[in-house]
């Protein structure tokens, strides 16, 4: 009886020792619980116009910042008002060909693609393209308004990316692109920026 009890006790001790020798479950790898790093910011393309700007020229920057990026007015006094800090339009010396800027109260509010601009918008639209291409690119996101001075098919096509509406927009944080379509049904100018894209006669 004593021999049986001792043997049983020895068996239990052996089992306990075996249990203690089992390796502990591995802790979760830190990599398994760590979120993937955010993708690096894409560089701003120098030849693609968006509602936020073109290359180094960003809507909302000061005239000083714009001059540092694109240079001063290439033709001083040729375009703009008596006080360019308050309101002026001009072509910076280092800006792409056919690109004008609007300064209001010392801040860049609008970038305009003129007739000879080689720049396109982020939807692939350039000056000279058909209005139908604009409508196809944006679909229902476009807001169409009659052109102020020309008869249909001339029109203004607005693509607001932030804060826009079908009414006149006054929110300074709004951003959008306006495609000015001529009477031939083609885009003759493209304006990008804040609510100033709605202006049809300079700063008025």
PyMOL commands that set and color helices and strands:
alter all, ss='L'
color gray80, all
select helices_A, chain A and resi 2-21+30-33+63-70+131-141+195-198
alter helices_A, ss='H'
color red, helices_A
select strands_A, chain A and resi 48-50+53-54+57-58+87-90+99-104+107-113+120-121+143-146+155-162+175-181+187-193
alter strands_A, ss='S'
color yellow, strands_A
deselect
rebuild
show_as cartoon
